[in-house]
Amino acid sequence: MNTIGFAMRLTLFGSSHGPGVGSVLDGCPSGVPITTETIQREVDLRKPAPGIGTARAEEDIVQVQSGILEGRTTGAPIQFFIANKDSDSSKYQAFRVTPRPGHADYPALVKYGPDHDMRGGGQFSGRMTAPLVAAGAVAKSMLVTKGVRIAAYSQSIGKVTDDKERSFSEISENRFNHSTRAADSRVAARMEREILAAAKDGDSVGGIVRCLVDGLPVGVGEPFFDSLDAELAKMMFAIPAVKGVDFGAGFRSTKMRGSEHNDPFKIVNGQVTTVTNHAGGILGGLSDGMPLDLRVAFKPTASIAKEQWTVDLKRKKDTIIKVQGRHDPCIVPRAVVVVEAAAALVIADLSLRGGFFAR
Ligand SMILES: Cc1cc2nc3c(=O)[nH]c(=O)nc-3n(C[C@H](O)[C@H](O)[C@H](O)COP(=O)(O)O)c2cc1C
């Protein structure tokens, strides 16, 4: 389904090569300060970067069709529309017969049959994240009014990993200064080389987006099934190409003893804090007052220029495919703002449910 959220619901619509893509954000309170310029700026951050992205960047102009007036939300459903331009669908028809390995073509053809909209990946296109980012800009603004801020960055791309512990302010100040969305310029240069090397081979690389949320009050989350981590994981896994989500020490926790993993509580300036943050800011599905720390793993882009084995579905034979068209050799940099928006939407929804925005 294309709707997510409970108190604040996001619906996505449209398709990659149809008239456009859009979203409806329902349940946002009135009076949230947000301008079209801010929304446009966020959506622009999703564009492919020159040099390391697709040759020609899409021009995504966001139209705010309802719900925002004179720089504030009105309380009515907020509708965004982004017209598709420049779409060349001709290269996609071949995938009906020879599906791309790693993409949604094959299961979608089996499920939806010949009516499936194959153009640009149809509903499976990463383009569906553009209106998600637009809606996320509103959720971010809403959270900022309560002192909750979100910043993500590329923690790894291919074999290049930024293993330094980065502060929230370092990430939020630096991430958008680099086209790779790294938090540090030296790491950014290495990541850029990694992407260019893959592109030169007609190949692609994946990576990890780490996202921190600062200022979250204690108690956001609705256990059992709508716990903070469960809701975030669901949202993150909905982003195309996501293959893993973990929080805090995540999978590393399994190698630790309890004495090592438990985050000792400590009073600092009269506030309850923890000395470490292996829990990633979540205990029992509720925010615990420490920064939320989540990591989202993206696979390498499926559509690569290199020849690959696939099948000819008509002839029932193995064959070779060479994917053409505009594809990023690495989608991780573009996904950074998407992960931020996705996190903001979940946290805004759960904050409304928990009464954190009660007047
Ligand atoms: C921002 C963004 C851009 C993407 N661009 C491409 C692309 O250019 N080529 C491609 O093959 N996949 C791209 N993807 C990923 C595919 O949409 C995704 O791999 C595909 O729908 C199959 O879904 P799955 O990887 O979740 O199994 C992109 C994903 C995102 C989030």
PDBQT file of the ligand as one rigid body, heavy atoms in Angstrom, charges set to zero:
ROOT
HETATM    1  C1  LIG A 401      16.966   7.949  -4.424  1.00  0.00    +0.000 C 
HETATM    2  C2  LIG A 401      16.984   6.609  -5.116  1.00  0.00    +0.000 A 
HETATM    3  C3  LIG A 401      17.383   6.547  -6.444  1.00  0.00    +0.000 A 
HETATM    4  C4  LIG A 401      17.436   5.297  -7.096  1.00  0.00    +0.000 A 
HETATM    5  N1  LIG A 401      17.876   5.256  -8.392  1.00  0.00    +0.000 NA
HETATM    6  C5  LIG A 401      18.033   4.048  -9.004  1.00  0.00    +0.000 A 
HETATM    7  C6  LIG A 401      18.576   3.971 -10.310  1.00  0.00    +0.000 A 
HETATM    8  O1  LIG A 401      18.958   4.972 -10.931  1.00  0.00    +0.000 OA
HETATM    9  N2  LIG A 401      18.699   2.730 -10.865  1.00  0.00    +0.000 N 
HETATM   10  C7  LIG A 401      18.339   1.585 -10.203  1.00  0.00    +0.000 A 
HETATM   11  O2  LIG A 401      18.482   0.495 -10.733  1.00  0.00    +0.000 OA
HETATM   12  N3  LIG A 401      17.823   1.641  -8.968  1.00  0.00    +0.000 NA
HETATM   13  C8  LIG A 401      17.666   2.836  -8.345  1.00  0.00    +0.000 A 
HETATM   14  N4  LIG A 401      17.133   2.882  -7.078  1.00  0.00    +0.000 N 
HETATM   15  C9  LIG A 401      16.776   1.635  -6.395  1.00  0.00    +0.000 C 
HETATM   16  C10 LIG A 401      15.601   0.902  -7.025  1.00  0.00    +0.000 C 
HETATM   17  O3  LIG A 401      14.455   1.701  -7.039  1.00  0.00    +0.000 OA
HETATM   18  C11 LIG A 401      15.374  -0.428  -6.264  1.00  0.00    +0.000 C 
HETATM   19  O4  LIG A 401      16.560  -1.138  -6.158  1.00  0.00    +0.000 OA
HETATM   20  C12 LIG A 401      14.336  -1.281  -6.974  1.00  0.00    +0.000 C 
HETATM   21  O5  LIG A 401      13.058  -0.689  -6.897  1.00  0.00    +0.000 OA
HETATM   22  C13 LIG A 401      14.211  -2.686  -6.383  1.00  0.00    +0.000 C 
HETATM   23  O6  LIG A 401      13.836  -2.622  -5.042  1.00  0.00    +0.000 OA
HETATM   24  P1  LIG A 401      14.748  -3.224  -3.884  1.00  0.00    +0.000 P 
HETATM   25  O7  LIG A 401      16.164  -2.842  -4.195  1.00  0.00    +0.000 OA
HETATM   26  O8  LIG A 401      14.262  -2.582  -2.617  1.00  0.00    +0.000 OA
HETATM   27  O9  LIG A 401      14.574  -4.716  -3.912  1.00  0.00    +0.000 OA
HETATM   28  C14 LIG A 401      17.058   4.116  -6.419  1.00  0.00    +0.000 A 
HETATM   29  C15 LIG A 401      16.638   4.201  -5.080  1.00  0.00    +0.000 A 
HETATM   30  C16 LIG A 401      16.610   5.430  -4.424  1.00  0.00    +0.000 A 
HETATM   31  C17 LIG A 401      16.203   5.496  -2.979  1.00  0.00    +0.000 C 
ENDROOT
TORSDOF 0
